[in-house]
Amino acid sequence: MLQRGRTIRPCIMAALAGAIALCAPAAEDPRPQSFRVREQPLSPGPRITPFLQYQAEQAWREDDDRQKAWDAIHDQRELLKTQDELRQKLQQMIGGLPAVKTDLHPRVTGRIPMDGFSVEKLIFQSLPGVYVTALVYVPDDHSKKHPAVLVPAGHAPDGKFHYQSLSQRLAGRGYVVISWDPVGQGERSQFWDASAGKSRYNLVCGEHAVIGNLAYLAGANLARWEIWDGIRAVDYLLTRPEVDGERISITGTSGGGFQATLIAALDERIKVAVPSCYISALPMRIYNRIFADPDSDPEQDLFGMISNGADHPGLLMLMYPRPVLVAAAVLDFFPIEGTRKTVREVRRLYERFDHGDRIALVEGYHPHQFSSENQEAALDFLDHFNQMPVRHGLPPVKELTDKELQCTRTGQVMLDYSDARSLMVVIREYYDEHKTGPGNSLAKEYYGDKYSGVKDWHVSEYAGVPPGQGQITWEAMESSRTDGVSIDRYMLRHSKLLEIPVLHIHKSAADKRTFLLWFREGGKATAEDWPEIKKYVDEGYDIVSFDFRGLGETRMPYTAVSPDDPALGALDFDHAYVNSISGVLANHVYNSLLIGRPYFLQMIEDSEITSRFAREKLGARVVAITAPGDAYTLASAIAETLPGIELLPRTDAKVLKWSEIVEQKREIWPIQYLLPSGAYIH
């Protein structure tokens, strides 16, 4: 009888359970607010988020370190030693310069007579197959040698054509002038769609973003090739019988000001430099680049630029003791306060060694432009240091059309020359030349000299005050329960300013289970991810899901609108935020490069902080990690880097390899995965 009861009772219970299940309402999915840690989301609009403030404060700390090093310079010998060390660092930051100067193969494709000078249309090769389109303005007086001026073009879609007024004024004063298209502008598009008659990206900063991001992965910088074009332009000038090789100067505005600064810093054949609308203080750009100048421009964000002391004061110091005039616009998005600060600091060095007359600042009350008043001051400065006659005013100009000044037959070198090589190909070749070295491991990169020591940080409950360095504090927020699953919400705080919203999703079982770190590309789990999350919970995992700095709930609720390509700002918020051509996240990524700690490594740090919390507060003993889609790349990197975290495989796993991105010359990929020299990681 007992035996029979034992066999019947389970059947009865199963039948009852089935009946109850049929009568009971279906389990509801959690509400969206169950996945939000903040009680109130940030209101839309530009703001100084904790992450942005953190980046700025780090930049200023590194700027203080540079100033302390400068204060220790007591004689010219020490200054020149510091200068030499910085020049070597700058070369390393751009990936070095080509070792061989190949034949320029210069070709003049046309000549336009003007009043007192002529304009020659020139094409030369800065590297084999890398064609540079340039205009050379040559005075008619051939009875003597003339000083020469390089005019690198700033960010304008028509490149060198945009700067013909300045070039004509210089020629009118007796200078031989060469002005050329930077790669990705004017007649040098690298992504030209012949059927559409335009680039696949904009010809202001868009192509630079695509090329420059790939160059980072290969361990170089787009600036390497821009600087080389300028150095080869000097080489070309020295072949001209009209040019006095001892009197070569350079001036340019905006992106041309950037090129003028770096070319002069690395080529001492340039005797006088006048950068316009570029010099400021990079810590001040950490903020305003997002709000006023959001377009990606990787060549201006050298990896370690602030942390290595190669900020704008350092670049100007590389010109000592040569004459330098900084032209500035008071209403520029390059902050004028930074310009004044930088010039003051460099002037003190010049004055300390009796060269105070060789550095000057001119300001115009206007937005970002090389204004007439600044041009006049620039020409007077150049005249003075090139032993030219004293003159006043600006010579008149006769603007020519783009078509009249076109150097190529089709308007694009990539169409004119069958042997023309895209810079994407050149970058791939650069990588091929350098990949034979020993390479590096991701763990070695992460635990390098910028590692913050998270493994030794103290974990404790939040006490209402910002945590100091070496502390992780947690604050329990609200919890919810759905279908036997709890969603506990926490806010982690660390590094005084930074916050990590965290979800702990689990059943109530008290046994020690495996904790699974789970995230997607945009951050922690949302209500849309519930089916997958529930599957892992039912398999016995405790889920810990979190937002990386600058993602999820820590995003700035703001869409950066590109002045170069306003259509990018019309994207939906989620896509506009992560856009690599012009987006808030891209600017966070470049800020991180300036201060020497790539954003990708900072995301690994957020994972380490969260896993410390899971172990210390939640009792995790075994920690695994996984993520869907492209986010699996980051999950894999975290497991590879941090000891004690195991990677949970997925059937849909996708891992981006930096080496394959370079080898395949991929144009667009998630900007948050940018890691300088990542292609050499083994």
C-alpha positions as CSV (number, residue, x, y, z in Angstrom):
1,M,0.0,0.0,0.0
2,L,2.8,2.4,0.9
3,Q,4.6,1.4,-2.2
4,R,1.5,2.2,-4.3
5,G,1.0,5.5,-2.6
6,R,4.5,6.5,-3.4
7,T,4.0,5.8,-7.1
8,I,0.6,7.5,-7.3
9,R,1.2,10.7,-5.4
10,P,3.8,12.1,-7.9
11,C,1.2,11.5,-10.7
12,I,-1.5,13.4,-8.7
13,M,0.9,16.2,-7.9
14,A,2.0,16.5,-11.5
15,A,-1.6,16.6,-12.7
16,L,-2.5,19.3,-10.1
17,A,0.6,21.3,-11.1
18,G,-0.4,21.1,-14.7
19,A,-3.9,22.3,-13.9
20,I,-2.6,25.2,-11.8
21,A,-0.2,26.1,-14.6
22,L,-3.0,26.2,-17.1
23,C,-5.1,28.4,-14.8
24,A,-2.3,30.7,-13.6
25,P,-1.4,33.8,-15.7
26,A,1.7,33.7,-17.8
27,A,4.8,35.2,-16.1
28,E,5.4,38.8,-17.1
29,D,8.7,40.1,-18.4
30,P,10.4,42.7,-16.2
31,R,9.6,46.3,-16.8
32,P,12.2,48.4,-18.6
33,Q,12.8,50.5,-15.4
34,S,14.0,47.3,-13.7
35,F,17.2,47.6,-15.8
36,R,17.8,51.3,-15.0
37,V,20.0,52.1,-12.0
38,R,19.6,55.9,-12.0
39,E,16.3,57.0,-10.6
40,Q,16.1,59.8,-13.1
41,P,17.8,59.7,-16.5
42,L,19.9,62.7,-17.4
43,S,18.0,65.4,-19.3
44,P,19.0,65.7,-23.0
45,G,21.6,68.3,-23.9
46,P,25.4,68.9,-23.7
47,R,26.8,68.5,-20.3
48,I,30.1,67.9,-18.5
49,T,29.5,64.3,-17.5
50,P,31.6,62.7,-14.8
51,F,33.6,60.8,-17.4
52,L,34.4,64.0,-19.4
53,Q,35.4,65.7,-16.2
54,Y,37.6,62.7,-15.3
55,Q,39.4,62.9,-18.7
56,A,40.0,66.7,-18.3
57,E,41.4,66.4,-14.8
58,Q,43.7,63.6,-15.9
59,A,44.9,65.8,-18.8
60,W,45.6,68.7,-16.4
61,R,47.6,66.5,-14.0
62,E,49.8,65.4,-16.9
63,D,50.1,69.1,-18.0
64,D,51.3,69.9,-14.5
65,D,53.9,67.2,-14.8
66,R,55.2,68.7,-18.0
67,Q,55.4,72.2,-16.4
68,K,57.3,70.8,-13.4
69,A,59.8,69.3,-15.9
70,W,60.2,72.6,-17.7
71,D,60.7,74.5,-14.4
72,A,63.8,72.3,-13.9
73,I,65.4,73.5,-17.1
74,H,68.2,75.9,-16.0
75,D,70.4,76.3,-19.0
76,Q,70.3,76.0,-22.8
77,R,72.1,72.6,-22.7
78,E,69.3,71.2,-20.6
79,L,66.7,72.8,-22.9
80,L,68.3,71.3,-26.0
81,K,68.5,67.8,-24.3
82,T,64.8,68.1,-23.4
83,Q,64.1,69.2,-27.0
84,D,65.9,66.2,-28.4
85,E,64.1,63.7,-26.1
86,L,60.7,65.2,-27.1
87,R,61.5,65.1,-30.8
88,Q,62.3,61.4,-30.4
89,K,59.0,60.9,-28.6
90,L,57.1,62.7,-31.3
91,Q,58.7,60.6,-34.0
92,Q,57.7,57.4,-32.1
93,M,54.1,58.7,-31.7
94,I,53.6,59.1,-35.4
95,G,55.3,55.8,-36.2
96,G,58.6,57.3,-37.4
97,L,59.2,58.8,-40.8
98,P,60.1,56.9,-44.0
99,A,63.8,56.1,-44.0
100,V,64.3,56.7,-47.8
101,K,63.5,59.8,-49.9
102,T,62.4,58.3,-53.2
103,D,62.4,60.2,-56.5
104,L,59.8,63.0,-56.5
105,H,59.0,62.6,-60.2
106,P,57.8,66.2,-60.3
107,R,55.6,67.1,-63.2
108,V,54.2,70.6,-64.0
109,T,50.8,70.1,-65.7
110,G,50.0,73.8,-66.4
111,R,51.0,77.4,-65.8
112,I,48.8,80.5,-65.2
113,P,50.4,84.0,-65.7
114,M,49.3,86.4,-63.0
115,D,50.3,90.0,-62.1
116,G,54.0,89.8,-61.0
117,F,54.0,86.0,-60.6
118,S,52.8,82.8,-62.1
119,V,51.0,79.8,-60.7
120,E,52.3,76.4,-61.7
121,K,50.2,73.2,-61.3
122,L,52.5,70.6,-59.9
123,I,52.1,66.9,-59.2
124,F,54.9,65.0,-57.3
125,Q,55.2,61.7,-55.5
126,S,56.0,61.9,-51.8
127,L,56.3,58.1,-51.8
128,P,56.1,55.7,-54.8
129,G,52.5,55.9,-56.1
130,V,51.5,58.5,-53.5
131,Y,50.7,61.5,-55.7
132,V,50.6,65.0,-54.2
133,T,48.8,67.8,-56.1
134,A,50.2,71.2,-55.4
135,L,50.3,74.8,-56.6
136,V,53.6,76.7,-56.9
137,Y,53.5,80.5,-56.9
138,V,56.6,81.9,-58.6
139,P,57.6,85.6,-58.7
140,D,58.4,86.9,-62.2
141,D,61.7,88.4,-61.0
142,H,64.3,85.8,-61.8
143,S,67.3,88.1,-61.2
144,K,67.7,86.9,-57.6
145,K,66.9,84.0,-55.2
146,H,63.6,84.3,-53.3
147,P,62.6,83.1,-49.8
148,A,60.0,80.4,-49.9
149,V,56.9,79.6,-47.9
150,L,55.0,76.3,-47.5
151,V,51.3,76.8,-47.1
152,P,49.7,73.4,-46.0
153,A,46.0,73.4,-46.6
154,G,43.6,73.3,-43.7
155,H,40.4,71.4,-43.5
156,A,38.5,72.5,-46.6
157,P,37.0,70.1,-49.2
158,D,38.7,72.0,-52.0
159,G,42.1,71.8,-50.2
160,K,44.8,74.0,-51.7
161,F,42.3,76.0,-53.8
162,H,40.9,77.4,-50.5
163,Y,44.2,79.1,-49.6
164,Q,45.0,80.8,-52.9
165,S,44.5,84.3,-51.5
166,L,47.1,83.9,-48.8
167,S,49.4,82.2,-51.3
168,Q,49.0,85.1,-53.8
169,R,49.7,87.7,-51.2
170,L,52.9,85.9,-50.3
171,A,53.9,85.7,-53.9
172,G,53.1,89.3,-54.4
173,R,55.6,90.1,-51.7
174,G,58.3,88.2,-53.4
175,Y,58.1,84.6,-51.9
176,V,58.0,81.4,-53.8
177,V,55.0,79.5,-52.4
178,I,54.0,75.9,-52.5
179,S,50.5,74.9,-51.3
180,W,49.3,71.3,-51.6
181,D,46.3,69.1,-51.0
182,P,46.5,67.0,-47.8
183,V,45.5,63.3,-48.4
184,G,41.8,63.0,-48.3
185,Q,41.1,66.5,-49.5
186,G,40.9,68.4,-52.8
187,E,42.3,66.2,-55.7
188,R,43.5,63.5,-53.3
189,S,40.4,61.7,-52.2
190,Q,41.1,58.1,-51.2
191,F,37.5,56.9,-51.4
192,W,36.3,58.6,-54.6
193,D,33.0,57.3,-56.1
194,A,33.4,58.1,-59.8
195,S,29.8,57.3,-60.6
196,A,28.5,59.6,-57.9
197,G,31.3,62.2,-58.5
198,K,32.1,62.5,-54.8
199,S,33.8,60.8,-51.9
200,R,32.1,58.1,-49.9
201,Y,33.0,60.3,-46.9
202,N,33.3,64.1,-46.7
203,L,36.5,65.7,-47.9
204,V,36.9,67.8,-44.7
205,C,37.6,65.4,-41.9
206,G,35.6,62.3,-42.9
207,E,38.3,60.6,-45.0
208,H,40.9,61.5,-42.3
209,A,38.8,59.6,-39.7
210,V,38.7,56.5,-41.8
211,I,42.4,56.5,-42.7
212,G,43.6,57.7,-39.3
213,N,41.7,55.1,-37.3
214,L,43.3,52.4,-39.4
215,A,46.8,54.0,-38.9
216,Y,46.4,53.8,-35.1
217,L,46.0,50.0,-35.3
218,A,49.1,49.7,-37.4
219,G,51.1,51.6,-34.8
220,A,51.4,54.9,-36.7
221,N,49.3,58.0,-37.2
222,L,47.9,59.8,-40.3
223,A,50.2,62.7,-39.3
224,R,53.2,60.6,-40.3
225,W,52.2,60.8,-44.0
226,E,50.9,64.4,-43.8
227,I,54.3,65.5,-42.3
228,W,56.1,63.5,-45.0
229,D,54.3,65.3,-47.7
230,G,55.5,68.6,-46.2
231,I,59.1,67.4,-45.9
232,R,59.0,66.3,-49.5
233,A,57.6,69.7,-50.5
234,V,60.7,71.3,-48.9
235,D,62.8,68.9,-50.9
236,Y,61.0,70.0,-54.1
237,L,61.6,73.7,-53.3
238,L,65.3,73.1,-52.9
239,T,65.4,71.9,-56.5
240,R,64.1,75.2,-57.7
241,P,66.8,77.7,-58.8
242,E,64.6,80.6,-57.7
243,V,64.6,79.4,-54.0
244,D,67.0,80.6,-51.3
245,G,67.3,77.4,-49.3
246,E,68.4,79.3,-46.2
247,R,65.1,81.2,-46.1
248,I,62.3,78.7,-46.0
249,S,59.2,79.4,-43.8
250,I,55.8,77.8,-43.2
251,T,52.4,79.1,-42.4
252,G,48.9,77.5,-42.4
253,T,45.6,77.7,-40.6
254,S,43.4,75.2,-38.8
255,G,44.5,71.7,-40.1
256,G,47.2,73.7,-42.0
257,G,48.3,75.2,-38.7
258,F,48.6,71.7,-37.3
259,Q,50.7,70.6,-40.2
260,A,52.8,73.8,-40.1
261,T,53.5,73.1,-36.4
262,L,54.5,69.5,-36.8
263,I,56.4,69.9,-40.1
264,A,58.5,72.7,-38.6
265,A,59.0,70.7,-35.4
266,L,60.5,67.8,-37.3
267,D,62.3,69.6,-40.2
268,E,64.8,72.2,-39.1
269,R,65.3,73.4,-42.7
270,I,62.2,75.5,-41.9
271,K,63.5,78.7,-40.4
272,V,60.3,80.6,-39.5
273,A,56.9,79.2,-38.5
274,V,53.5,80.9,-38.3
275,P,50.7,78.5,-37.3
276,S,47.2,79.9,-37.3
277,C,44.1,78.8,-35.5
278,Y,45.6,75.6,-34.0
279,I,47.8,76.4,-31.0
280,S,45.9,76.2,-27.7
281,A,46.2,73.9,-24.6
282,L,45.0,70.4,-25.2
283,P,43.4,69.9,-21.8
284,M,41.0,72.7,-22.7
285,R,40.1,70.8,-25.9
286,I,39.0,67.8,-23.9
287,Y,35.7,69.5,-23.2
288,N,35.0,71.8,-26.2
289,R,35.9,69.4,-29.0
290,I,32.6,67.5,-28.3
291,F,30.4,70.6,-28.3
292,A,32.1,72.9,-30.9
293,D,34.3,70.7,-33.1
294,P,33.1,67.0,-32.9
295,D,34.4,65.7,-36.2
296,S,37.0,63.0,-35.9
297,D,40.5,64.1,-36.9
298,P,42.9,61.4,-35.7
299,E,46.1,63.1,-37.0
300,Q,45.6,65.8,-34.4
301,D,45.2,63.2,-31.6
302,L,48.6,61.6,-31.3
303,F,48.7,58.7,-28.8
304,G,50.2,60.0,-25.6
305,M,50.3,63.6,-26.8
306,I,49.6,65.1,-23.4
307,S,51.1,62.3,-21.3
308,N,54.4,62.5,-23.2
309,G,54.6,66.3,-22.9
310,A,54.1,66.8,-26.6
311,D,51.1,69.1,-26.1
312,H,51.1,72.4,-28.0
313,P,53.7,74.0,-25.7
314,G,56.0,71.0,-26.4
315,L,55.5,71.3,-30.1
316,L,56.4,75.0,-30.1
317,M,59.4,74.3,-27.8
318,L,60.7,72.0,-30.6
319,M,61.1,75.1,-32.8
320,Y,63.4,76.9,-30.3
321,P,65.3,79.1,-31.1
322,R,63.7,79.7,-34.5
323,P,61.2,82.5,-34.8
324,V,57.5,81.6,-34.2
325,L,54.4,83.8,-34.5
326,V,51.2,82.2,-33.3
327,A,48.1,83.6,-35.0
328,A,44.8,83.1,-33.0
329,A,41.1,83.9,-33.2
330,V,39.5,85.0,-30.0
331,L,36.2,83.3,-30.9
332,D,37.8,80.1,-32.1
333,F,36.9,76.6,-30.9
334,F,40.6,76.2,-30.1
335,P,40.3,78.0,-26.8
336,I,42.0,81.4,-26.8
337,E,42.8,81.0,-23.1
338,G,44.8,77.9,-24.0
339,T,46.6,79.8,-26.8
340,R,47.7,82.6,-24.4
341,K,48.8,80.1,-21.7
342,T,50.9,78.1,-24.2
343,V,52.6,81.1,-25.7
344,R,53.4,82.5,-22.2
345,E,55.0,79.3,-21.2
346,V,57.1,79.0,-24.4
347,R,58.0,82.7,-24.4
348,R,59.5,82.3,-20.9
349,L,61.9,79.7,-22.3
350,Y,62.8,81.9,-25.2
351,E,63.3,84.9,-22.9
352,R,65.3,82.8,-20.4
353,F,68.0,82.3,-23.1
354,D,67.7,85.8,-24.7
355,H,65.5,85.0,-27.6
356,G,62.3,86.7,-26.5
357,D,62.1,88.7,-29.7
358,R,61.6,85.6,-31.7
359,I,58.2,84.5,-30.4
360,A,55.0,86.5,-30.7
361,L,51.2,86.2,-30.5
362,V,48.6,88.0,-32.7
363,E,44.9,87.8,-31.9
364,G,41.9,88.7,-34.0
365,Y,38.4,89.1,-32.6
366,H,36.7,86.7,-34.9
367,P,35.9,83.0,-35.3
368,H,38.1,80.2,-36.7
369,Q,39.8,81.8,-39.7
370,F,43.1,83.3,-40.9
371,S,41.7,86.8,-41.0
372,S,43.0,89.7,-43.0
373,E,44.5,91.4,-39.9
374,N,46.2,88.2,-38.8
375,Q,47.5,87.6,-42.3
376,E,49.0,91.0,-42.4
377,A,50.7,90.5,-39.1
378,A,52.0,87.1,-40.4
379,L,53.4,88.6,-43.5
380,D,55.1,91.4,-41.6
381,F,56.7,88.8,-39.2
382,L,57.8,86.7,-42.2
383,D,59.3,89.7,-43.9
384,H,61.2,90.8,-40.8
385,F,62.9,87.4,-40.3
386,N,63.5,86.8,-44.0
387,Q,65.2,90.2,-44.4
388,M,62.5,91.4,-46.8
389,P,61.6,95.1,-47.3
390,V,59.2,96.7,-44.8
391,R,55.7,96.9,-46.4
392,H,52.2,97.7,-45.2
393,G,48.9,96.3,-46.2
394,L,47.9,93.2,-48.2
395,P,48.5,92.9,-51.9
396,P,45.3,92.5,-54.0
397,V,44.3,89.0,-55.2
398,K,42.5,87.6,-58.2
399,E,40.6,84.5,-57.2
400,L,40.8,81.7,-59.7
401,T,38.2,78.9,-60.0
402,D,38.8,75.4,-58.8
403,K,38.7,74.2,-62.4
404,E,41.4,76.7,-63.5
405,L,43.7,75.5,-60.7
406,Q,43.0,71.8,-61.1
407,C,46.3,69.9,-61.5
408,T,44.9,66.6,-62.7
409,R,42.9,65.8,-65.8
410,T,39.9,64.2,-64.0
411,G,40.1,66.2,-60.7
412,Q,41.4,63.2,-58.7
413,V,44.8,61.6,-58.7
414,M,43.3,58.1,-58.0
415,L,41.5,58.3,-61.3
416,D,44.4,59.9,-63.3
417,Y,47.1,57.4,-62.3
418,S,46.8,53.7,-62.7
419,D,49.7,53.2,-60.3
420,A,48.3,55.5,-57.6
421,R,48.3,53.8,-54.2
422,S,45.6,54.5,-51.6
423,L,46.9,55.5,-48.2
424,M,44.9,52.5,-46.9
425,V,47.2,50.3,-49.0
426,V,50.3,52.2,-47.7
427,I,49.2,51.7,-44.1
428,R,48.8,48.0,-44.8
429,E,52.3,47.9,-46.2
430,Y,53.6,49.8,-43.1
431,Y,52.0,47.1,-41.0
432,D,53.5,44.3,-43.1
433,E,57.0,45.8,-42.6
434,H,56.7,46.0,-38.9
435,K,54.8,42.9,-37.9
436,T,57.9,40.7,-37.9
437,G,58.8,42.1,-34.4
438,P,58.1,40.3,-31.1
439,G,54.6,41.9,-30.7
440,N,53.0,42.3,-27.4
441,S,50.3,40.7,-25.2
442,L,47.1,42.5,-24.3
443,A,47.8,41.8,-20.6
444,K,51.2,43.5,-20.9
445,E,49.5,46.5,-22.5
446,Y,46.8,46.6,-19.7
447,Y,49.2,46.2,-16.8
448,G,51.7,48.7,-18.1
449,D,52.8,51.9,-16.5
450,K,49.3,53.4,-16.7
451,Y,47.7,50.6,-14.8
452,S,45.7,52.0,-11.9
453,G,46.2,49.0,-9.5
454,V,42.5,47.9,-9.4
455,K,43.5,44.4,-8.1
456,D,44.6,46.0,-4.8
457,W,41.7,48.5,-4.4
458,H,39.5,48.4,-1.3
459,V,35.8,47.6,-1.7
460,S,33.3,49.1,0.7
461,E,29.8,50.5,1.0
462,Y,29.2,54.0,-0.2
463,A,29.3,56.6,2.6
464,G,28.0,59.6,0.7
465,V,31.3,61.1,-0.2
466,P,33.3,60.5,-3.5
467,P,35.8,57.6,-3.1
468,G,39.4,58.4,-3.2
469,Q,42.1,56.8,-5.3
470,G,42.3,53.1,-4.6
471,Q,38.7,52.7,-3.5
472,I,35.6,51.1,-4.9
473,T,32.3,51.9,-3.2
474,W,28.9,50.4,-3.8
475,E,25.5,51.7,-3.2
476,A,22.4,49.4,-3.2
477,M,19.6,51.0,-5.2
478,E,16.1,49.5,-5.7
479,S,15.4,45.8,-6.5
480,S,12.6,44.1,-8.4
481,R,11.5,40.5,-8.7
482,T,9.9,38.8,-11.8
483,D,9.1,35.1,-12.2
484,G,11.3,34.1,-9.3
485,V,14.2,36.2,-10.5
486,S,15.6,39.2,-8.6
487,I,17.1,42.2,-10.3
488,D,19.2,44.1,-7.8
489,R,20.6,47.4,-8.8
490,Y,23.8,49.0,-7.6
491,M,25.9,52.0,-8.3
492,L,29.7,51.6,-8.1
493,R,31.8,54.6,-7.6
494,H,35.6,54.9,-8.0
495,S,38.4,57.3,-9.0
496,K,36.5,60.2,-7.3
497,L,34.3,60.9,-10.3
498,L,33.4,57.7,-12.2
499,E,30.3,55.6,-11.8
500,I,29.4,52.1,-13.0
501,P,25.7,51.2,-13.0
502,V,25.4,47.4,-12.2
503,L,22.6,44.8,-12.3
504,H,22.8,41.6,-10.3
505,I,20.2,39.3,-11.8
506,H,19.7,36.0,-9.9
507,K,17.4,33.4,-8.3
508,S,17.2,33.2,-4.6
509,A,19.2,29.9,-4.3
510,A,21.9,30.3,-1.6
511,D,24.3,27.8,-3.1
512,K,27.6,29.2,-4.6
513,R,27.0,29.5,-8.3
514,T,29.0,30.8,-11.2
515,F,28.7,34.5,-11.8
516,L,28.5,35.6,-15.4
517,L,29.6,39.1,-16.5
518,W,27.2,39.9,-19.4
519,F,27.0,43.0,-21.5
520,R,26.2,44.1,-25.0
521,E,27.9,46.7,-27.2
522,G,25.9,49.5,-25.7
523,G,26.4,48.5,-22.1
524,K,24.5,46.5,-19.6
525,A,21.3,44.4,-20.3
526,T,18.0,46.0,-21.1
527,A,14.5,44.6,-21.1
528,E,15.0,43.6,-24.7
529,D,17.7,41.2,-23.6
530,W,15.5,39.4,-21.1
531,P,15.0,36.2,-23.1
532,E,18.8,35.6,-23.2
533,I,19.4,36.7,-19.6
534,K,16.6,34.4,-18.4
535,K,18.1,31.5,-20.2
536,Y,21.4,31.9,-18.4
537,V,19.7,32.4,-15.1
538,D,17.7,29.2,-15.6
539,E,21.0,27.4,-16.4
540,G,22.2,28.4,-12.9
541,Y,24.2,31.6,-13.5
542,D,24.1,34.8,-11.5
543,I,24.2,37.6,-14.0
544,V,26.2,40.7,-13.4
545,S,25.6,43.3,-16.1
546,F,27.2,46.7,-16.2
547,D,27.7,49.9,-18.2
548,F,31.2,50.9,-19.2
549,R,32.2,54.5,-18.7
550,G,30.7,56.7,-21.5
551,L,28.1,54.0,-22.4
552,G,24.6,53.0,-21.3
553,E,23.4,55.2,-18.5
554,T,26.7,57.1,-18.3
555,R,26.4,58.4,-21.9
556,M,26.1,62.1,-22.4
557,P,22.5,62.5,-23.7
558,Y,23.7,64.7,-26.5
559,T,24.1,64.3,-30.3
560,A,27.2,66.0,-31.6
561,V,26.2,67.7,-34.9
562,S,29.0,67.7,-37.5
563,P,29.5,71.0,-39.3
564,D,31.2,69.1,-42.1
565,D,28.5,66.5,-42.6
566,P,25.2,67.6,-40.8
567,A,23.5,64.4,-42.0
568,L,25.5,62.5,-39.3
569,G,23.6,64.5,-36.6
570,A,20.3,63.4,-38.1
571,L,21.0,59.7,-37.2
572,D,19.0,58.3,-34.3
573,F,20.7,59.0,-31.0
574,D,22.1,55.5,-30.5
575,H,23.8,55.5,-33.8
576,A,24.9,59.1,-33.8
577,Y,26.5,58.7,-30.3
578,V,28.9,55.9,-31.5
579,N,29.5,57.2,-35.0
580,S,33.2,57.1,-35.7
581,I,33.2,60.0,-38.2
582,S,31.6,62.5,-35.8
583,G,30.2,61.3,-32.5
584,V,30.5,61.8,-28.7
585,L,32.0,58.4,-28.1
586,A,34.7,58.9,-30.7
587,N,35.8,62.1,-29.0
588,H,36.0,60.2,-25.7
589,V,38.2,57.6,-27.4
590,Y,40.5,60.3,-28.8
591,N,40.6,62.1,-25.4
592,S,41.8,58.8,-23.9
593,L,44.5,58.5,-26.4
594,L,45.8,62.0,-25.6
595,I,46.2,61.1,-22.0
596,G,47.9,57.8,-22.8
597,R,45.3,55.2,-21.7
598,P,43.3,53.9,-24.6
599,Y,39.5,53.7,-24.0
600,F,39.6,50.0,-24.8
601,L,41.9,49.4,-21.8
602,Q,39.6,51.5,-19.7
603,M,36.7,49.3,-20.5
604,I,38.8,46.3,-19.3
605,E,39.4,48.3,-16.1
606,D,35.7,48.7,-15.6
607,S,35.3,45.0,-16.0
608,E,38.0,44.4,-13.4
609,I,36.3,46.9,-11.0
610,T,32.9,45.1,-11.5
611,S,34.4,41.7,-10.9
612,R,36.1,42.9,-7.7
613,F,32.7,44.1,-6.5
614,A,31.1,40.7,-7.5
615,R,33.7,38.8,-5.5
616,E,33.8,41.1,-2.4
617,K,30.2,42.1,-2.1
618,L,28.1,39.4,-3.9
619,G,30.3,36.4,-2.9
620,A,31.3,35.3,-6.4
621,R,33.8,32.5,-6.4
622,V,33.8,31.6,-10.1
623,V,33.4,34.3,-12.7
624,A,32.8,33.8,-16.4
625,I,32.1,36.4,-19.1
626,T,30.3,36.5,-22.4
627,A,28.5,39.0,-24.7
628,P,26.5,38.9,-27.9
629,G,27.6,40.2,-31.4
630,D,30.6,42.4,-31.7
631,A,30.7,42.9,-27.9
632,Y,32.1,39.3,-27.7
633,T,35.4,40.9,-28.9
634,L,35.6,42.8,-25.7
635,A,34.5,39.8,-23.6
636,S,37.2,37.7,-25.1
637,A,39.8,40.5,-24.5
638,I,38.7,40.8,-20.8
639,A,39.0,37.0,-20.3
640,E,42.4,37.0,-22.0
641,T,43.7,39.9,-19.8
642,L,42.2,39.5,-16.3
643,P,43.1,36.4,-14.3
644,G,40.2,34.4,-12.8
645,I,37.7,35.2,-15.5
646,E,36.7,32.5,-17.9
647,L,35.3,33.1,-21.4
648,L,31.9,31.4,-22.0
649,P,31.8,30.5,-25.7
650,R,28.8,31.3,-27.9
651,T,27.6,29.8,-31.1
652,D,27.1,33.3,-32.6
653,A,30.5,34.6,-31.3
654,K,32.2,37.3,-33.4
655,V,35.7,38.4,-32.6
656,L,37.2,41.4,-34.4
657,K,41.0,41.0,-34.8
658,W,42.9,44.2,-35.2
659,S,45.4,42.6,-37.5
660,E,42.6,41.5,-39.8
661,I,41.1,45.0,-39.8
662,V,44.4,46.3,-41.1
663,E,45.0,43.5,-43.5
664,Q,41.5,43.8,-45.0
665,K,41.8,47.7,-44.9
666,R,38.4,47.9,-43.2
667,E,37.0,51.4,-43.3
668,I,34.4,51.3,-40.5
669,W,34.5,49.3,-37.2
670,P,33.4,50.0,-33.6
671,I,35.4,53.1,-32.5
672,Q,35.5,51.9,-28.9
673,Y,37.8,49.0,-30.0
674,L,40.5,51.4,-31.2
675,L,43.8,50.3,-29.7
676,P,47.1,51.8,-30.9
677,S,49.4,49.1,-32.3
678,G,46.6,46.6,-31.7
679,A,47.4,44.8,-34.9
680,Y,50.6,43.5,-33.3
681,I,48.9,42.0,-30.2
682,H,49.4,38.3,-30.0
